[in-house]
């Protein structure tokens, strides 16, 4: 089926003609690091300033319940980025991308990545910024690149980056320190690519920022926008998490002493907001360049993040948990022929972008565990799934429906259960686990998801 057929089947308008360009759309993919869903002004976060993200929300569809599936390692961003790229679910990504050398051959399976699909279909694929899924996989995905960061985190003024090498060889002794703040550095590379691109073939520009990941060290003019004393504490602020969730001593949680004080929480939130506003400014530069090059009329812009972050909620700071603040992430899709200023509360995953991008590009989809989001772009009330599942290592499992959310913990053989009514308690504050009938129903759904995703945990969560 051609792209024209796919778009017509979804009930969306076709892209207008664009001179000297292929009818296939370009893609500009803007990907942030550790940005939770509730940090965009236009999407119900009045405290923060995000004019560029607001602009993308006005020009596209915001998926307000977009999720990740959790993590199999504390560096949640690595499996999250693997799921985005491959369209595979969490444990398949762990087996094939995160730890293939530790995985028995019977559990391994071949995979393709969405930039690889576009590249084989004639797209020029450009990448800059954070890549957390090994050098050889970058070489499979991209035909061009600049200022590539192969690590997980760094000082934002001293990012160790590599120049693009078509052979895929990136020895550490050939890497150098970027000469700008990370968000400026990666935006500059994206802007350079957009300005210099003269070919008629369509392109994918993948821009993966390391902000707002800590160290949270935004320039002073942005820090000054958020005096800690004026920051509102989240409703679910706690000095300490009420029990051991299995990952209380991870690096992220060591960024502030226990118990968390209101002042410490406000300082972290203020620094987090400052990083996001600075990042937003840099994203605006990229969007402005896309406009001035005359390619915006044939470019689909996708904005997303790899995982959320607690930053003071539930007594936590990090992302190694399954509360909504850590597994719900931004997702906005906009471009020619696509709806503007639209919101959808339907459940989606980052891995759904794999088949969605293939459909929008009009290229054949390889096998994927994701669901195309074209039906939701047509009708924001449409659903591609009735629930979402998440896992963290071998200690946490969760499932959520429109109303209910269950989180189960197994830490050192001790089981703890949380049940939240998300309609009346979106901050996940009141545990209703005494409702044994509802807990039983949700546990059945957890077990169903565990089987479908080849979750290696068994009796721990039965």
N, C-alpha and C positions, 0 to 999 in steps of 0.2 A: 504494500500500500504506500502511495506517495505521501509526502508531507501535506500536499494540498488535500488529499483524501482524509488524512488523519485530522487536520484542523477542521475540515468541514464536518466530519463525523462528531467532533466535540462541540459543534455549534459555534465556533469562534470565527472571527473575521480573518481573512487572508492578509498577509503583510502587503502594504502598498508597494508599487514598483520602486526600485532604487537603482538609479543610473550606475552603470559600470560595476554592478555587483551581482553575484549569484543570487538566485531566488531563495536559496537556503539562508537562514538567518545566521548572523554572528552571535556569539555568546560572550558576555562579560560576566565572570563569576567572581564575586567579592566574598571572601571567607574570613571570618574573624575567629579569635582564639579566646575561649573562656567567657563568651558573652551570653548571659542568660536572656531568656525571652522577654523579660520585663524591664528592658533598659532602652526603650525607644520612646521618645516623647509622644509621638503620634499614636502609639499603641498602649496608652494608659500608664505612662510614667511621667507625670507632670514636672518632677524635680529635675530631669535631665534635659540637656540641650543637644538635639540630634537633627539639625535641619536637613542634612543629606539623606539620612535614613528615613526621615519623614517624607522627603521628596520621593524616594523609592516606593514607600507605602502608598502615596497618592497615585503613583504611576503604575501600580500593579496590584497583585493579590497578596495579602499577608495571611499566612497560615499560622493562626494563633496557638494551635496545639501541635506544633511540629516537635518531634522528639528524637532523641538518640536512644539506642538500645542498651546503654550502660557501658561497662568496661570490664575487661578480663585482667587488666593490670592497672596500677594506680595512675599511670599516664593515660587517662581516659581518651585524650585526643588522638592517640595512635590508632586504636581500633575504630574510633569514630570516623576518622579520615579514611580508614580502610573500607568501612561500610559505604561511605559516600562514593568512593571511587569504583568499587566493585559491584555494588548493588547486592552484596551478600549480607546475611544476618550475622550477629555478633560472634557466635562460636565458630562459624565457618570462616570468618575473617581471622579469628585467632589462629585457627589451624593452618590457614593458607598464606596469611600475610604477616601476622605478628610473630608466630613461633613455628614456621614450617619445619625447621630442623628438629623440633621436639615432638612433632606430630607423627603418629604411626601412618604409614602409607595408606591404610584403609580409610582414614579420615580425610585425607587430602583430596581436593578436587580442583580442576582447572578453573581459571577465572579470567575475565577481561575487564578492563577499566574504561570508564566512559570517555576520557580524553583519547584513549587508544582507539576506540570505535570511531570517534570523529576524525581522528588523524587518518585512519584507513579509508574513510569516506571522502577524503580530499580536503579536509580542514587543515589550516595552519594552526598548530596548537602551541601556545606560549604559556610559560609558567614562571612565576616569581614568588618569593616569600617562602613560608614554612612548608616543608615536605617531611613528613614523619614516617614514611613507609619505604625506606631504603632507596639507595641510588639507582639500582637496576630498574626498579619500577618507574622511577621518574623518566628514565630513558625510553621506556616503552610508551609513555604517555605523551611526551612533548617533543616537538621538532625545533623549538626555540626556547630561550629562557635567559634570565639575567638575575643576579643577586638571589641565588637559591640558598635557602637555609635548611640544612639537613638535620638539625637538632630539634629538641623539644622546647627549650626556653633559653633566653640569654638576657644579659644587660641590653636594654633597647638602644643604647648608644654604642654598643660594641658587638654587633651581630656578626658572627663568623659565617660569611657567605662564599659561594663558589660561582665562578663563571660557567655558563652553559658549555657542556662538552657532548657533542653528538655521539661519542663512543660510550658514554655513560660512566666514564672513569672520573672519580672525584676524590683523589687522594687528599688527605687532610693537610699535607704540606703545601698544597696549591690553593688553599682557601685563604681569604683575607678578611679584614674587619671592615664592615660597611662604614661609610663616612657620614651617615645621617642617622637621625632617630629612625627606628625600624619602620614606623608607619609612613614616614616621608620617603625612606629608601625604596620600599616596595612600590609605593605610588609613583615615584619617579620612573621606575622601570616600566610600569604599566603605561604611563603617559608617553614615554619614549616609544614603546611598541606601537601604540595607537597612532601617534603622529607619523611614524616612519612606514607604517603598513600601506603599501600601494597596490597589492595584488588584488585581482578580482575574486580569488578563491575566498570562501568564508573563513572566519577565524574563531578560535576559542582563546580568550585571555583569562587565565586563572590566576587570581591575585590573592594570596593567602597570607594574611597579616599575623603577626605575633602578639598584637594588642587585642584586648586589654589584659592579657596574661601578666602576672607579676614577673619581675619587680614592677610595681605600679609607680612609675617615675615620670608622669606627664610633665611637660614644660610648665613653669610657674604660672604663666598667664592662664592656663587651663585649671591648675589647682586652685587659683584664686577665685574661680567661678563657684567653688563649692566649699565654703567655710564649714568645717565639721559641726560646729555648734548649731548650724541651721539645717542639718540633714535630719530627716525624719527616720526614726528607727522602724524597721519592718514590724508588722504586727506579731510575727512569730519569732521575734528576737528572744533568745535565751542565753543566760551566762554559760551554760553547759548543756550538751546533749543529754537527755534523760537516761541513757543507757549506752553500753558499749556496742557500736554498730559494726565492729570488726575491722575498722580502719581509723582509729582515733589518734594514732601517732604518726600518720603519714606527713610528709613534708609540708603539704598545704595547710594542715591543721597546726603546724608548729610556727606559723607566721605571727601568731599572737598568743600571749599567755592565757592560761585558764585561771579563774573563770573569765569569760569575755565581759568586759564592762561596756556600758552604753557608749562611753567616750571612745574606746578602742573600736567598737563596731562602726561608729560614725566616721572615724578617721579612715577606716578601710573602705567604706562605701564612698566617701568623698573622693578618695584617690582612684577608685574604680570608675566612678562617673567621669572624672577628669580625663582618664585614659580613653574612655569611649568618645568623649566630645572631641578630643584631639584627633582620634582615629576618624571620626565623622568628618572633620574638616578635610582630611587627606582623601577620603573617599569622594568628597565633593569635587576635589580637583580632578580625579579620574573621570567622574561623570561629566564634568564640564568639558574635558578634552574630547570625550566621546561625541558630545554635541558639536563641538567646533570642527571635528573632522568630517562631519556630514554623514556619519555612519549610524547615528542613533536610530534612524528610521528603519534600519534593518538589523538591529541588535537586541537580543533578549538579555536583560540584566537579571541576574540571580544573586540574592544576598542571603547569606546564612552564617551560622556559627557551629563550631565543632562540639561544644558542650556548654552547660551553664556553670553556675558557681553559687555557693551559699552566701558568702560575704556577710556573715552575722546572723543568718536565719537558722533556726533550730540549734543555736549554739555552735554552728559549724562555720568554717571559712571556705572549704574546698569543694571539689566536685565528686568525691568518692562516696556518693550516696545516691538514693533513688527518689528523693523528694523532687517535686516539680521544678524547683529553682535550679536543679542541677541536670535534669534530663530534658527539660523543654528549652528549645533554642529558636532564635529567629529564623524565619524563612519568608522571603518575598520574591515573587516572580513577576516581572513586567516586561513589556515590549510591544512591538508592532502587532496589531491584531488581537492582543490579549486584554482582558478587562482591566480597568483602572479603579483605584480607590475601593477595592473589594476586600472583605474579610471573610475568612472561613474558620470555624471552630472544629472542623473535621480532623480526626487523628491522622497524622502523617509522620513518616520517618525521613531522615536525611537520605537513607538508601533509596527512597522513592524517586530521587532526582535522576538516578541512572536511566530508568525507562522513560521518564518524563522528557529528559533532554533528547534522548534518541527519537521520541515521537515528534518533538518540536522541530528537530533537524530533518525529519523525514528519512532517517536511516534505519536499517533493520536492527532490531533489538537482539543482542545475545541473551542467553538465559539469565534471568535476574530474579531475586526474591523480593524486589521492590514492586510497588504498584504505581502505574502511571497516574499522574495528578491531573491529566486533561479533563476527566469528568468533573473535578472540583473547580477547575478554571471556568468551565461552562456554567456550573451551578454550585455556588459555595455551600449549599446545604447537602450536596451529594457526599457519600461516604465511600472510601475504598477499604476501610476496615472498621470493625465495631469495638475494638479494644487495642491497647498497646501493652507490650511486655518489656520489662527491663531487668537487667541482672548486673550485679557487681561482684566480681571474683566468685568465690564459692561461699560468700557470707550473706548476700542479700538477693532477694528476688521480689519483683513487683509486677502487678497488673492493674490496669486502669480501664474502666468503662466510662460512659458519659457521666454517670453519677458516682460510682464507687471506685476507691483505690485501696488495694491491699499491698502492704509491704511486709515481707517475712524476713527474719534474721535468724541465722544459725551461727553463733559465735562460741567456739569451744564447746559445742554440744548443747548450748543453752538456746532455746527457741524463744523469740519475741515476735509478737504479731501486732501490726498497726492496721486499722481500718478507718478510712476517712470518707465522709460524705462530701464529695467535691462540690456539690451544688450549694450546700450551706456553709462549707468550711474550706474554701479554696486555698487558705494558708496552711492547711494540714496541721491543725492545732489540737483537735479533739479526737482522741482515740476511741473508736466504737467497737473494739475487738470483742467486747462481751456479746455482741450480736452474733451468736454462733452460727445461725442459719446463713447469714450473709457471708460470714467468713468461709464457711464450707463451700458455698457457691463460687466464691472468688478463688479459693484454693484449687478447685476443679479447673478453673480457667488458667491458672498458673501452670498446672500440670499439662494441660493441653498445649500451651505455648512451649513449654520445655521440650515436649516430644517433637513438636514441629520444627524447632530450631536446633535439634540435636544437642541440647544442653547436657553436658557431662555430669552435672549434679543429679543425684537420684534421691535416695532416702532422706537426705538432709532437708528436703523441702516437700516431701510427699505428704 
